[in-house]
């Protein structure tokens, strides 16, 4: 699989912001980013690939499903907390298996 992990996606977004600022200026770039709707969807691949797809996967042996959900949320929270974003709010959604 050719997966771009969330950490790399966040780095790509920061790189985009730098390129945009170099092209239109810091203020205009900040306005574009601050007025943008940024959607981040997490968890779908982690459930399908790491929990359900492979019988007796490491994660399914390590966690019961009711314990895996809080684990994933805590891991995503760590990633999103340490990342610096220029936008004000991050709406998040969970895959249908978690809703």
Rosetta blueprint (number, residue, H / E / L):
1 X L
2 X L
3 X L
4 X L
5 X L
6 X H
7 X H
8 X H
9 X H
10 X H
11 X H
12 X H
13 X H
14 X H
15 X H
16 X H
17 X H
18 X H
19 X H
20 X H
21 X H
22 X H
23 X H
24 X H
25 X L
26 X H
27 X H
28 X H
29 X H
30 X H
31 X H
32 X H
33 X H
34 X H
35 X L
36 X L
37 X L
38 X L
39 X E
40 X E
41 X E
42 X E
43 X L
44 X H
45 X H
46 X H
47 X H
48 X H
49 X H
50 X H
51 X H
52 X H
53 X L
54 X L
55 X L
56 X L
57 X L
58 X H
59 X H
60 X H
61 X H
62 X H
63 X L
64 X L
65 X H
66 X H
67 X H
68 X H
69 X H
70 X H
71 X H
72 X H
73 X H
74 X H
75 X H
76 X H
77 X H
78 X H
79 X H
80 X H
81 X H
82 X H
83 X L
84 X L
85 X L
86 X L
87 X L
88 X L
89 X L
90 X L
91 X E
92 X E
93 X E
94 X E
95 X L
96 X L
97 X L
98 X L
99 X L
